[in-house]
Amino acid sequence: MPTPPPATIHPDGHTDGNALAGPLGELFAVDLTAAATSCVGCGRRSHLAELHLYSSGPGLIARCPGCHDPVLRLVRTPERLILDLRGTVSLSVFLPSPGE
């Protein structure tokens, strides 16, 4: 699996969605930074790496770069990983070819 590029920190305090690679790697067996999402709020299709990620709260919130609505929320507790995708119409993941 290719290593995602490092996350970029922006002036308003968010990082790009590449920072989700590690936390989501605990839950999924594929790199999701290239996965496509569709925002419930505005319908914009974005790759996870393009979402604006905020981590100043108890978990991670990934917002749509178009309308800034929350698309994904991820919280880790000592016992579980909680993924809230209610701001996503769909999540489309590319699967590796057999033998990769």
QUIKAQUI-V498564 format. One record per residue. N is the residue number from 0. SS is DSSP state (helix for helix, strand for strand, loop for the rest). PHI is phi in radians with two decimals (999 if undefined). D_FIRST is the distance of its C-alpha to the first C-alpha in Angstrom with 1 decimal. Layout:
BEGIN
n: [N N]
ss: [SS SS]
phi: [PHI PHI]
d_first: [D_FIRST D_FIRST]
END
This chain:
BEGIN
n: [0 1 2 3 4 5 6 7 8 9 10 11 12 13 14 15 16 17 18 19 20 21 22 23 24 25 26 27 28 29 30 31 32 33 34 35 36 37 38 39 40 41 42 43 44 45 46 47 48 49 50 51 52 53 54 55 56 57 58 59 60 61 62 63 64 65 66 67 68 69 70 71 72 73 74 75 76 77 78 79 80 81 82 83 84 85 86 87 88 89 90 91 92 93 94 95 96 97 98 99]
ss: [loop loop loop loop loop loop loop loop strand loop loop loop loop loop strand strand helix helix helix helix helix helix helix helix helix loop loop loop loop loop loop loop loop loop loop strand strand strand strand loop loop loop loop loop strand strand strand helix helix helix loop strand strand strand loop loop loop loop loop strand strand strand strand loop loop loop loop loop loop strand strand strand strand strand strand strand loop loop loop loop strand strand strand strand loop loop loop strand strand strand strand strand loop loop loop loop loop loop loop loop]
phi: [999 -1.19 -1.40 -1.19 -1.13 -1.12 -1.24 -1.83 -1.67 -1.79 -0.98 -1.45 1.74 -1.55 -1.91 -1.42 -1.14 -1.03 -1.20 -1.39 -1.00 -1.17 -1.05 -1.31 -1.10 -1.23 -1.80 -2.01 -1.55 -2.13 -1.27 -1.63 -1.10 -1.61 -1.14 -1.69 -2.08 -2.15 -1.27 -1.14 -1.17 -2.18 1.45 -1.10 -1.67 -2.45 -1.36 -0.94 -1.10 -1.54 -1.16 -1.61 -1.77 -2.01 -2.24 -1.45 -1.70 -1.26 -2.55 -1.89 -2.16 -1.82 -1.90 -1.13 -1.24 -1.53 -1.88 1.22 -1.22 -1.15 -1.81 -2.58 -2.23 -2.38 -2.22 -1.97 -1.92 -1.05 -1.80 -2.71 -2.03 -1.94 -2.00 -1.90 -1.96 -1.17 -1.55 -2.00 -1.21 -2.67 -2.29 -1.89 -1.96 -1.41 -1.65 -1.17 -1.20 -0.98 1.62 -1.49]
d_first: [0.0 3.8 6.5 9.1 12.5 15.1 17.4 20.8 24.0 26.7 30.5 31.0 28.7 25.6 22.1 19.7 17.3 14.3 16.0 15.1 11.4 12.7 15.5 13.9 11.1 14.2 15.2 12.4 9.6 7.5 7.1 10.7 11.6 11.7 13.7 17.3 20.2 23.9 26.3 29.3 31.6 31.4 29.1 26.8 23.4 20.8 17.0 16.3 15.6 19.2 20.9 23.2 22.3 25.3 25.1 28.8 29.7 29.0 25.5 23.3 24.6 22.7 25.3 25.6 26.0 28.9 31.2 29.7 29.9 27.5 24.6 22.8 23.9 22.1 24.3 23.5 26.6 27.1 26.9 24.5 22.1 23.8 22.1 24.7 23.8 27.5 27.1 24.6 26.1 22.7 19.0 17.2 13.5 11.8 10.6 8.4 11.1 12.6 11.7 8.0]
END
